[in-house]
Amino acid sequence: MTGTFWFLGGTVDVKLPAHDTDGRASVLEFTDPHDQSPPLHVHTREDEIWAVLDGEITFFVGDQEYDLGPGDVAFGPRGVPHSYRVRSESARMLATFAPAGIEEWFIRNGTPVTTLDQLPAHFDLNAAITTAAEYGLQVVGPPPTRTPKASDAVPAGTATPEEVRTWNRGIQDEFREGGGKVGGVFKGADMALLTTTGAKSGRPATTPITYYRDGDRILLVASNFGRDRHPAWYHNVRANPAATLEIGTETLTALATVTEGDERDRLFAHVVTLQPGYAEYQKNTDRLIPIVAFTIKEPS
């Protein structure tokens, strides 16, 4: 049986039922509102693959959390507790179950609909839970809550130095755990970890930062979130231009050059075309926001 069913506050569209695949797999499309999250549950008969079509969704699989957006995919193996929570205003995803069969549970407990204005006012979750065991489904806990991450936001202009340092450490952890990728407000951005030598302390200091390219050079913008003072890393590379950049899973040795005059203006204009927010940062401060170009040194 195919069709669209209202289920747990959203809709489930049975795209590919068991009889079309000889029971090998079924494909369902879920459309859910903001903050939708089913109870933590376990499938004992099938594996599950999620592919996000629209919106932002956090998937919980065992003790792991994955913040995914359009085009991202996650895997929920049978026997492992899992759930999800919609972070955006709404979201759509395709769920593939292998083997098929679980779609019959959604059909049994859902309400057939043809238009969204037909959605019922109430969903009987207890009835759905009561029938779950018949389909090898176990409810093992309440809907999970997403753990806040440093990448959910950037520090406010009023943030204290200690708050910024804490945020920096959180982004570094996300970067290294994600193999050089960071989500949240930085999802899709090119991120690097810049390690410089302290101008006064002489100790290494690491800063997460968005980077841009100008030919073979890596460009970093010393915006400091539009504050009236240069970031510490900028003072560090002026005193000691040697630095390292972690990009993806690589650690590169580089030499910094502070650009000036027409070159700085050209590069700043280039960066603004890629990230217009830097123009607002420049408006918010009297200092000229520097552009620092890093030349990667080839291994000797």
C-alpha positions in Angstrom: 0.0 0.0 0.0 1.3 3.5 -0.9 0.0 6.9 0.1 0.6 9.7 2.6 -0.2 9.2 6.3 -0.3 11.7 9.2 1.9 10.3 11.9 3.3 11.8 15.1 2.7 15.4 14.0 4.2 15.0 10.5 3.5 13.1 7.4 4.9 9.8 6.1 4.7 9.1 2.4 5.2 5.4 1.5 7.2 5.7 -1.7 8.3 2.1 -2.2 6.5 -0.6 -0.3 7.5 -4.2 0.3 5.5 -5.7 -2.6 7.6 -3.6 -5.1 10.9 -5.0 -3.8 9.9 -8.6 -3.0 10.4 -7.6 0.7 14.0 -6.5 0.3 13.5 -2.8 1.2 11.0 -0.1 1.6 11.4 3.7 1.2 9.4 6.3 3.1 9.5 10.1 2.9 9.0 12.0 6.2 8.0 15.6 6.4 8.2 17.0 9.9 7.8 20.3 11.7 10.3 22.1 13.8 11.4 20.2 17.0 9.7 17.0 15.9 11.4 14.1 17.6 10.1 10.5 18.0 10.9 8.5 21.2 14.3 6.8 21.3 13.7 3.4 19.8 15.3 0.2 18.4 14.6 -1.7 15.2 15.2 -5.4 15.7 14.4 -6.5 12.2 15.8 -3.9 9.8 18.6 -1.4 9.2 17.7 2.2 8.4 19.4 4.8 6.1 18.3 8.5 6.3 18.9 11.0 3.5 18.0 14.6 4.3 16.2 16.4 1.4 15.4 19.7 3.0 16.0 21.4 6.4 18.4 20.6 9.3 18.0 17.4 11.4 20.1 16.0 14.3 20.2 12.2 14.3 21.0 10.3 17.4 22.5 6.8 16.9 23.8 5.1 20.0 25.9 7.6 21.8 26.6 9.6 18.6 25.0 12.8 17.3 25.0 13.9 13.7 23.9 17.3 12.5 22.8 16.8 8.9 21.4 19.0 6.1 20.3 18.6 2.5 22.3 15.9 0.7 23.7 14.4 4.0 23.1 10.7 4.8 23.3 8.7 8.1 22.9 5.0 9.0 21.0 3.5 11.8 21.8 -0.2 12.2 19.3 -2.6 13.7 19.7 -3.2 17.4 21.1 0.3 18.1 18.9 2.9 19.8 18.3 5.9 17.6 16.0 8.9 17.0 16.2 12.4 15.4 15.1 15.9 16.1 14.2 18.6 13.5 16.2 21.8 14.0 14.9 23.9 11.2 11.4 25.2 10.7 10.6 22.0 8.9 12.4 19.2 7.2 12.1 16.3 4.7 14.0 13.1 4.5 13.9 9.8 2.8 14.3 6.7 5.0 15.2 3.4 3.5 14.5 0.3 5.6 16.1 -3.1 4.8 14.4 -5.5 4.8 10.9 -4.1 4.3 8.0 -4.4 6.6 8.1 -1.6 9.1 6.1 0.6 6.7 3.0 -1.5 7.7 3.4 -0.1 11.2 3.2 3.5 10.0 0.2 2.7 7.8 -1.6 0.9 10.6 -1.1 3.8 13.1 -1.2 6.8 10.7 -4.2 8.6 9.2 -4.5 8.7 5.4 -4.4 12.3 4.1 -4.4 13.8 0.6 -3.8 17.5 1.6 -2.1 19.1 4.6 -5.3 20.9 5.7 -6.7 17.5 6.5 -4.2 16.8 9.3 -5.9 15.5 12.5 -5.5 17.5 15.7 -4.2 14.5 17.8 -2.0 11.5 17.3 -2.4 8.5 19.6 1.2 7.8 20.5 0.3 5.2 23.1 -1.6 3.1 20.6 1.4 3.2 18.2 3.7 2.1 21.0 1.3 -0.7 21.9 1.5 -2.2 18.4 5.3 -1.6 18.0 6.4 -4.9 19.3 4.4 -6.7 16.5 6.8 -5.1 14.0 10.0 -5.7 15.9 10.1 -2.1 17.2 11.1 -1.3 20.8 10.6 2.1 22.4 13.5 2.5 24.9 13.3 6.1 26.0 11.9 9.6 25.6 12.8 11.9 22.6 16.4 12.8 23.0 17.7 16.3 23.4 20.5 17.7 21.2 23.7 18.6 23.0 24.6 22.3 22.3 27.7 22.8 20.2 30.2 25.6 19.9 29.3 25.9 16.2 25.7 26.8 16.9 26.7 30.5 17.1 29.7 32.8 17.1 30.7 34.8 20.2 28.8 38.0 20.7 30.7 41.3 20.6 30.3 41.5 24.3 31.9 38.0 25.0 34.7 38.0 27.5 38.1 36.6 26.5 37.5 33.5 28.5 34.2 32.9 26.7 35.9 33.3 23.4 38.7 30.8 24.5 36.0 28.3 25.6 34.3 28.7 22.2 37.7 28.3 20.4 38.3 25.0 22.2 34.8 23.7 21.3 35.3 24.5 17.6 38.7 22.8 17.7 37.2 19.7 19.1 34.4 19.6 16.5 37.0 20.2 13.7 39.2 17.3 14.7 36.4 14.9 15.6 34.8 15.7 12.2 37.9 15.2 10.1 38.3 18.9 9.4 34.6 19.7 9.1 32.5 21.9 11.4 28.7 22.2 11.3 26.2 24.8 12.7 26.8 28.3 11.4 30.0 27.1 9.7 28.3 24.3 7.8 29.7 24.3 4.2 32.4 26.8 5.1 36.1 26.1 4.6 37.5 25.9 8.1 41.1 25.7 9.3 43.0 25.6 12.6 45.7 28.2 12.7 48.6 27.6 15.1 50.9 30.6 15.7 53.6 31.5 18.2 52.6 33.9 20.9 54.1 37.4 20.3 54.7 37.8 24.0 54.4 34.4 25.5 56.4 32.4 22.8 53.9 29.6 23.3 51.8 28.0 20.5 48.3 29.2 20.2 45.6 27.6 18.0 42.6 29.5 16.5 39.7 28.1 14.4 39.1 30.3 11.4 37.4 30.4 8.1 39.8 30.6 5.1 39.6 31.6 1.5 41.9 31.1 -1.5 43.8 33.4 -3.8 45.6 31.2 -6.2 48.0 29.0 -4.2 47.7 31.3 -1.1 45.4 30.8 1.9 43.7 34.0 3.0 42.7 34.7 6.6 40.6 37.7 7.6 41.6 39.3 10.9 38.0 40.5 11.6 37.8 39.5 15.3 34.0 39.4 14.8 34.1 43.2 14.1 35.6 44.2 17.4 37.8 47.3 17.7 41.0 45.4 18.3 43.0 43.0 16.1 42.8 39.3 17.1 45.7 37.8 19.0 46.8 35.6 16.1 47.3 38.7 13.9 49.8 40.1 16.4 51.5 36.7 16.6 52.1 36.4 12.8 53.4 40.0 12.6 56.0 39.0 15.3 56.6 35.5 13.9 55.3 34.8 10.4 55.9 31.0 10.6 52.6 29.1 11.3 50.8 25.9 10.7 47.4 25.4 9.2 45.3 22.3 9.7 43.0 21.9 6.7 40.9 18.8 6.5 43.2 16.1 7.9 46.4 17.7 6.8 48.8 19.9 8.8 50.6 22.4 6.6 53.6 24.6 7.3 53.0 28.2 6.1 54.5 31.7 6.1 52.3 34.7 6.7 52.3 38.0 4.9 50.2 40.9 6.0 48.8 42.4 2.8 48.7 46.2 2.4 47.4 49.0 0.1 45.8 48.0 -3.1 46.5 44.3 -2.7 44.7 44.3 0.7 41.7 46.2 -0.8 41.5 43.8 -3.7 41.6 40.7 -1.5 39.1 42.2 1.0 36.7 42.9 -1.9 37.2 39.3 -3.1 36.4 37.9 0.4 33.3 40.0 0.7 31.9 38.6 -2.5 32.2 35.1 -0.8 31.1 36.2 2.7 29.2 39.6 2.7 29.3 39.6 6.5 32.8 40.9 6.5 31.5 44.2 5.0 29.3 44.6 8.1 32.2 43.9 10.4 34.2 46.6 8.6 31.4 49.1 9.1 31.3 48.3 12.8 34.9 49.2 13.5 37.2 52.1 12.8 40.2 49.8 12.3 41.1 48.6 8.8 40.4 44.8 8.9 43.7 43.1 7.8 43.9 40.4 5.2 46.8 38.0 5.9 48.0 35.7 3.0 49.7 32.4 3.9 52.1 30.7 1.5 52.3 27.0 2.0 55.8 25.7 2.3 56.6 22.5 0.5 58.1 19.7 2.6 61.8 19.6 2.3 
